[in-house]
Amino acid sequence: MKIAVLGLNHGYTLAQQAKKTPGLTLAAVAGNNESAKERAKELDVPLYEDYKELIDNCLLDGVIITLPNHLHKEAVKYCADKGLHCLVEKPIADTMDAAQEMIDYCQKKQVKLLVGHHRRFSAKINHLKHLLKSDVIGDLVSVNMTWALAKNQDYYKEAWRVKAGGGPLLINGIHDLDNLLYVTDLKIESAYAVGRNKIRSAEVEDVVTAILEAEDGTVIHYFLTDGVPSPWSYEFNVKENPIYHFYNEDCYHFFGTKGSLAFPSFRCYQYCEEEYGWKHPLIEQQFVPADIVDPIAAELEHFEDVMKGVIMPRVPGEAGLRTLEVLEAINLSIREKRRVTL
């Protein structure tokens, strides 16, 4: 299946993996800076500065779209007009309205839309989902999630990353929120959040604390920052991407009526029925985690099958929209300093 990659920031990783995937042929890439020129040369494929020119001139089966969030809708619609299946990087779009328009347009044009929440293909995330569904910790009561690290100082030199929609909540937090919805199947009812730009004083947030309430009464606390040295984040703890240093720590904690579970260590703490309560020692178990797999490689293999019509998208537009809805509620709560009902 012949594909192209539009955008060579995160798209570069996907393009590299596409070159390694037996069922895919990387036909061309799009990018418009010096880095894109160097990366296209390394990939040994044609580079187009205008992605529309690429779409018009290349014979393709599908397209991977990793452009800035606000350009997703335009690019997806342009590709759909050509009958091309789309893998669009998370978040699906910068607004819910844009996301819904993309979903409707792809249905109208009869092309498949897959959202790049690649962690749904992670063996560890799927192991976590299995454990939570197996009643190991009983009924879920609360979840605590942390994403705290410091990005490189030159990361925010790109202008779009210091404007609305370019901060860590939409770029990074969307992953954690999607993980939450995927492994728990919770329906979030409301959000209350506080966001600050204390560290960089830029237009976008650099610290966020959010409290989410689910319809079943589960309460979630989420803390996010990209400006403090810390070992507690998915990237640093799960050991799926070799570009990040690994720290043997946990970034998520799940609290249930029968016990508590940490991720990604999969340490579980419970009492036995005969000796229940704080005057007795907790019993610690460690459920053997699944093997490490490259979720991006698995995602691209899945996209290949989607393009062939073998399978429906595992992360359809509607799933991306639900995750974006939670994130937009957090953003609205930050702006208006109030509890937001979804």
N, C-alpha and C positions, 0 to 999 in steps of 0.2 A: 504494500500500500504506500503510495507516494504522499508525503506530507511536507508542509513548510512550517517554520517557526517564526512568529511575528514578535519581535522584541528579544533582545539578547542580554538582559540582566539575568533573572531567573530562567529565562528561556534558553540561555546557554547550557545550563545543566540538562534541560530536557532535550536540547539538540544533541548534546554529547551522548545521552542515553539512547536517543533514536538511532544514532549511528551504530550502536551496539546491538540493537534489537533486530533479530533476523527477518522478521516479517515487515519491517518498515524501511523505506528509502527516503532519506532527507534530501529533498529536491532543491530547496533554497531557504534563505533566511532574510529577515528584514530588520534593519537597524540604521540609525543615522548619526552615529558618533564614531570617534576613533577606535574606541573599544570594540564596537561592532565590526569594524573593518578587520581588526586583528583576529577576532574570534571567527569570523567567516572564513578568513584565510586558513586558520587552524582546522576548521571543520571541512575545508576544501569543498565549499559549495558557493554558488552565486549569492551575492548580497544585493538587495534592493533597498534603497533609501525610503522609497514610498511603498508601503505594503500593498496598496491597491494595484500598483503596477505589477507586483509579484503575482497577485491573484489573477490578474488579467492575462499574464503571459506564461504561467506554468500550468502544466497538466497535473492536477492533484486529486486525491481522494479525501483529504482532510487537512485541517489547519490547527496548530497549537497557538493560542493567542495569549501572550504574556505582556501585553502593552500596559501602560498605566491604567488604573481602574476606570477612570472616566472615559476611556476610549473603547472599552469592551463592547458596549452596545453597538456602536457604529461598525466596528470590525466584524462582529458576529453577523450582523445583518448583511454586510457586504459579502461575506463568505457564503451565507445562506442563499443569497441571490444566485450564486454560482453552483448551488447544489452541494456544497462542501460541508462535511461533518466537522463539528467544532469541539475542541478541548480548550475551554477558557479557564485561565488561572483564577484561583480564588483571590478576592471575593468575586462572585459572579458579576457584580457591577458595583458602582458607587452609590446607587440608590435602589430602593425596592421597585419603584416605578420602572426604572431602566431594566431591572432584572426581569420583571414580568413581561415587558415588551419583548425582550430577547426570547423568553420561553415561548410566547405566543407566535413570534415570527418564525422560529425554527419549526414549530408544529405546522404552521401554514405552508412552509417551504418543504416540509417532509425531510428535514435533516436532523440528525441526532446532536444533542447538546450535552456534553459531559463537563462537569465543573471540577476543577483541579484541586479538590480536597484530598490530596494524595495520601494523607495519613489514614484514611479509611482502608487503605490497602496494607497497612502495617500489620505484621504478624503480632506484635505486642499489643497494639490497640485492639485487635480482634480477640486476642487472648483475654484482655481486660473485659471486653464486652461479654464474652462467654462466662467469665467468673461472676460478673454482676448479675447475669441472667440466671445463674445456677443456684441462687439463693445462699451463697456462701456467707454473706454478711447480713442476710435477712432483708427487710424492707429498708430501702435507702432513706436516710434522714437528712443528710447534708453532704456537701462536697466542698473541699477547699482546693483551689487551683492557684498556682504561682507561675508567673513568667517574668523573671527578673534577670537581666544581664546588661552589659554595656556594649553597644555597637562601636565599630571603629569610628574615629573622630571625623573622617572624611565621608562617611556614609551619607550625611545630610547635605553634601555639597550640591547634589542634584536638586534643582528648584522644586520639582513636584513633591519631594519628600518633606518639605517644610510648609506645605499648604494643606488646606482641609482635604481629608481623604488620603493623605500620604503619611500619616503617623503610624505608630506601632499597633494601635488598636485595630485598624483596618488591615494592615499588612501582616501582622503577627498574631494578634489576639483572635482574629477570625479562625485560625487553626484550632486554638484551644476551645473556643466556643463550639466549633463543629465536632471536635472530639467528644465534648460533653454531650451534645445532642445525640451523637451516633452511639456511644457506649451505654447511655442510660435510657434513650427513647423518651426523655422527659419533654413535656410541653410547657415551655416557659410562659408564665402568666404576667409577670411584671418585673421591672428593673429599676433599681435606684443606684446611681453612680456619681462619683466625684472624679473629675479629671483636672490635672494641673500641667502647666508648662514651666515648672520651677527650675528645671535643670538647664534647658537650652534657651528659654524665653522666646521660642519660635511660635509660629501660628498654631502648630499642632501640639497635641498632648505628649508628655513624656512620662506621666504617672497617672494610672487609673486604678480606682478601687470600685468594684461593682458588687451589689447584692442582687441576686436573681431569685425569684420565687417561682416554683413550678405548680401546676394545677393540683398535683397530689400532695402538696405541702412541703416538698423537699426544698431546702434553702441552699443556695450556692454562693460562696464567697470567692471572688476572683481579683487577684492583684497583678498588675502588669506595669513594667517599666523597662525602658531600653537605655537607661542612663546610670546604672549602678553596677559595680563589680559584684557578681553573685553567681553561684553554681546551680541555682534552682530554676531550671527551664527545660522544656521538652528537648530542645536542640542539644543541650549539654548532658542530659540524663539518659536519653533513650538509645544513643549510640547507633543511629541510623545514617548519619551523614559524616563522613570522615574529615570534612573541613573544620568541624568543631571539636574542641577538646572535650574529653569525657570526664564527668564527675559522678561518682557513685552515690547519688542523692535521689530523692523523690520530689516530683513537682506536683503530683495530684494525690489527694487523700479522700477516700470515700468512707463515710460513717453510716453504719446500719444498725438495725435492732439486735443483730446477733454478733456483730463484730465490725472491725475496721480494716480497710485494705489500702496499702500504699502502692503507688505506681511511679516508676516502672520496676521497683524491686519485687513487687507482688508479695510483700510481707503482710501477713494477716494476723490480727490479734483478737482473741476471744476468751470467754470464760467457759468452763464446763458447768453443766446444770447443778451439780452437787456443790460447787464452790464458786458461786456467782457473786460478783460485786467487788468493790474497791479494796476490801480487806483481804482479798485473795489474789494470787499472782495471775497475770494474764498468760494465756497459752499462745505462743508464737508459732505460726506455720509459714512456710514459704512455698507458694505454688510455683512449680517450675515454669518459667516463662517460655513462650514460643521462641523458636529460632529467629535470629535476626535476618530479615530480608530487606531488600531495597524497595521501598514502597513506590518510588518513582518508576523503577523498572516494571513493577507489577502494574502500575497505572497505565503505562504505555502499551504493555501487552494487552491490557483490557481495552484500550482505545482502538487498537488494531482489530479486535473482535467486534467492537461496536461499529466500526466503519464497514466491516464485512457483513454486518447484519446478523452475526451469530448470537449476539446478546444485547440486551438493553443496557443503557448507561447505569452503572452502579451508583453514581452520584449525579442524578439528573438535575435539571435546572431548578425543579421544585425544592430539592434538598438544599441547594445553594441559597435559594430565596429564604427558606426558613432560618438558616443560620444568619443571613444578612439581616433578617427582621429583628433578631435578638440584638445584634450589634447596633442597629439603628436606634433601638429603644435605649440602649446604653448611651449612645451619643446624644439623643434628645434629652435624656435625664441630666446629662452633664451640662448641656446648654441651658436648660430651663430650671435646673436645680429642684427637681421634683421626681416623685415616683411615676413611672410610665407604665401603663397597662398595655399589653400587646393585644 
